[in-house]
């Protein structure tokens, strides 16, 4: 029987600067990027469902079609007449440094829990093998909707679904650090597989190394932990043992926008295919290294096909 994973969060319109007055339009967002790379990297049949909300406008139609082109299930994409997708613009200066400008205050994705409750979507979500969400997924929700999400996740976990969480901390999305600390801590207490970055825990919890992140999360009851740390080795924890895997060396970094998202997708694809965490990390690190050598959050299918011809999760099981 095919495995199924539900991935919840926001997909936005991405405008990437090609030259001074020309921008390329695409669709991206932390969890959507993860959904795309997960689906592309599964060696076994896996149903990936994207859970979000969009508008009823033309750009929302195009967003949904973009999701469908990636063979990601869209039955959990809900429509609202009162909002549209958020948007962000990437600008690059003469030295290659990137800056971001966001328009997401009225993003339709903020309504995803309200719409899901109205349409009794939990019945569709129940029975999923995995449920993945991020700190951004939490941050954009109103507090009552966030509470409803916690309650739904509690029920999913009790019914046997694995809960996966990446804190992906963005200070601008939270009222203050205290609110973020409380929300992420509660999420971790429901989590089976945690995929944090060290930088998030440095900023929010005062961690100075990956070992401290592992200690913090094991105290909260997380059973499987993978701590990303940029160019430095990835620290893992599984079945009571810690391990370390070197990050994949990159010849030339072009765009780090989706490095962590690609890593998450590659890791979960490998785990769904039966790889042990240590082997899944090796594949995920290789994928992330490939993605940052390209422009934009999601590498074109043509470019990705070259990577896929050479690298599969099963090849890293040693």
Residue pairs with C-beta under 8 A, 6 or more apart in sequence:
2 44
2 45
2 46
2 47
3 44
3 45
3 46
3 47
3 129
3 130
3 272
4 46
4 47
4 48
4 49
4 127
4 128
4 129
4 130
5 38
5 46
5 47
5 48
5 49
5 128
5 129
5 130
5 131
5 132
5 268
5 272
6 49
6 51
6 76
6 125
6 128
6 130
6 131
6 132
7 31
7 32
7 34
7 35
7 38
7 48
7 49
7 50
7 51
7 132
7 133
8 31
8 51
8 52
8 112
8 131
8 132
8 133
8 137
8 149
9 29
9 30
9 31
9 32
9 51
9 52
9 109
9 133
9 134
9 136
9 137
10 29
10 30
10 31
10 32
10 52
10 86
10 104
10 107
10 109
10 136
10 137
10 140
11 27
11 28
11 29
11 31
11 32
11 50
11 52
11 54
11 63
11 67
11 85
11 109
12 27
12 28
12 29
12 85
12 86
12 87
12 88
12 104
12 107
13 25
13 26
13 27
13 59
13 63
13 85
13 86
13 87
13 88
14 25
14 26
14 27
14 28
14 87
14 88
14 90
14 296
14 297
15 23
15 24
15 25
15 87
15 88
15 89
15 90
16 23
16 24
16 26
16 89
16 90
16 295
16 296
17 23
17 89
17 90
17 91
17 92
18 24
23 89
24 296
26 66
26 296
26 297
26 298
27 62
27 63
27 66
27 67
27 85
28 257
28 258
28 296
28 297
28 298
29 136
29 297
30 134
30 136
30 166
30 168
30 260
30 261
31 50
31 132
31 133
31 134
31 136
31 137
31 261
32 50
32 52
32 67
33 258
33 261
33 262
33 265
33 297
33 298
34 132
34 166
34 261
34 262
34 264
34 265
34 268
35 48
35 50
35 67
35 70
35 72
35 265
36 70
36 72
36 265
36 298
37 258
37 261
37 262
37 264
37 265
37 266
37 269
37 287
37 291
37 298
38 46
38 48
38 264
38 265
38 266
38 268
38 269
38 272
39 46
39 48
39 70
39 71
39 72
39 265
39 269
40 70
40 265
40 269
40 304
40 308
41 265
41 266
41 269
41 270
41 283
41 287
41 308
41 313
42 48
42 269
42 272
42 273
43 269
43 273
43 312
43 313
43 314
44 272
44 273
44 274
46 269
46 272
47 73
48 71
48 72
48 73
49 72
49 73
49 75
49 76
49 125
49 128
50 67
50 72
50 73
50 74
50 76
50 77
51 76
51 77
51 112
51 116
51 121
51 125
52 76
52 77
52 78
52 108
52 109
52 112
53 77
53 78
53 79
53 80
53 83
53 108
53 109
53 110
53 111
53 112
53 115
54 60
54 63
54 64
54 77
54 78
54 79
54 80
54 84
54 85
54 108
54 109
55 79
55 80
55 81
55 82
55 83
55 84
55 85
55 108
56 79
56 80
56 81
57 84
59 84
59 85
60 79
60 84
60 85
60 108
63 85
64 74
64 77
67 74
67 77
68 74
75 124
76 116
76 121
76 124
76 125
78 111
78 112
78 115
78 116
78 119
78 121
79 115
80 108
80 111
80 115
82 111
83 106
83 107
83 108
83 110
83 111
84 106
84 107
84 108
85 107
85 108
85 109
86 102
86 103
86 104
86 106
86 107
86 108
86 109
87 102
87 103
87 104
88 100
88 101
88 102
88 103
88 104
89 100
89 101
90 98
90 99
90 100
90 257
91 98
91 99
91 100
91 101
92 98
92 99
93 99
98 255
98 257
102 172
104 140
107 140
109 140
110 140
110 141
110 142
110 145
112 141
113 141
113 145
113 146
113 148
113 149
114 145
115 121
116 122
117 148
122 152
122 155
125 131
125 152
125 156
126 155
126 156
126 159
126 161
127 159
127 161
128 156
128 161
129 161
129 162
129 272
130 161
130 162
130 163
130 164
130 268
130 272
131 153
131 156
131 161
131 162
131 163
131 164
132 164
132 165
132 166
132 264
132 268
133 149
133 153
133 164
133 165
133 187
134 165
134 166
134 167
134 168
135 165
135 166
135 167
135 168
135 169
135 170
135 180
135 183
135 184
135 187
135 200
136 168
136 170
136 173
137 149
138 146
138 149
138 183
138 184
138 187
139 170
139 173
139 174
139 180
139 183
140 173
141 149
146 183
150 186
150 187
150 190
153 163
153 190
154 190
156 163
157 163
157 190
157 192
162 192
162 193
163 190
163 191
163 192
163 193
164 191
164 192
164 193
164 194
164 195
164 268
165 187
165 188
165 190
165 191
165 193
165 194
165 195
166 194
166 195
166 196
166 197
166 260
166 264
167 184
167 187
167 188
167 194
167 196
167 197
167 200
167 201
167 204
168 197
168 200
168 260
169 180
169 184
169 200
169 203
169 204
171 177
171 180
171 203
174 180
174 183
177 204
180 204
181 204
181 205
184 204
185 220
188 194
188 217
188 220
188 221
188 222
189 220
189 221
191 217
191 220
191 222
192 222
192 223
192 224
193 222
193 223
193 224
193 225
193 226
193 271
194 217
194 222
194 224
194 225
194 226
195 226
195 228
195 260
195 263
195 264
195 267
196 213
196 217
196 225
196 227
196 228
197 227
197 228
197 229
197 230
197 260
198 207
198 209
198 210
198 213
198 227
198 228
198 229
198 230
199 230
201 207
201 212
201 213
201 216
201 227
202 208
205 213
205 216
207 213
207 216
210 227
210 229
210 234
210 235
211 235
211 242
213 225
213 227
213 235
214 225
214 227
214 235
214 237
214 242
217 225
217 237
218 225
218 237
223 238
224 237
224 238
224 277
225 235
225 236
225 237
225 238
226 234
226 235
226 236
226 237
226 267
226 277
226 281
227 234
227 235
227 236
228 234
228 260
228 263
229 235
229 247
230 247
231 247
231 250
232 247
233 244
233 245
233 246
233 247
234 244
234 245
234 246
234 247
234 281
234 285
235 242
235 243
235 244
236 242
236 243
236 244
236 245
236 277
236 278
236 281
237 243
238 276
238 277
238 278
243 277
243 278
245 278
245 281
245 282
245 285
246 285
247 285
247 288
247 289
248 285
248 286
248 288
248 289
248 290
249 289
250 289
250 292
250 293
251 293
252 293
253 292
253 293
254 292
254 293
254 294
254 295
255 292
255 294
255 295
255 296
255 297
256 292
257 296
257 297
258 291
258 296
258 297
258 298
259 288
259 291
259 292
260 288
261 297
262 284
262 287
262 288
262 290
262 291
263 284
263 285
263 287
263 288
264 284
265 284
265 287
266 280
266 283
266 284
266 286
266 287
266 288
266 313
267 280
267 281
267 283
267 284
269 283
269 313
270 279
270 280
270 283
270 284
270 313
270 316
271 277
271 280
273 313
273 314
275 283
275 313
275 314
275 316
275 317
276 317
279 313
279 316
279 317
279 318
280 313
280 316
282 316
283 311
283 312
283 313
283 315
283 316
286 311
286 316
287 307
287 311
290 299
290 307
290 311
291 299
294 300
294 303
299 307
